[in-house]
Amino acid sequence: MRNNYANTAQLKELMTAPPMTAARHAEVMRQRNARRRMLEEAREAKKADDPVFDGDKR
């Protein structure tokens, strides 16, 4: 989980910042999706390698 208190920006700085452009938003979302996809693939690979998740019971 992300730390919500890690950003030390002042409220005035946040409120007066220009809004994010559509292109920047699309870039951020692509990066977020890529990160999520990498994590999901890593989890699936871990499950595939872990004998606990194998179908055969020994």
Phi, psi and omega in degrees: 000141180285150176276114182287346184258011182283337181279121183259013180293145177284152181302319180299319178298319181291320185282337182259001179289144179293151180294157180289138178285162179297322180295317179294319178299317179298320179296316179298317181293321176298317178296317180297316179296319179297317178298315180298318179298318178298317179295317179297318179295321179295319179297317180296320179295321179295317178296321181293328181273341185278123181295341179296327183269001178292152182286332183278133179260121181259000000 
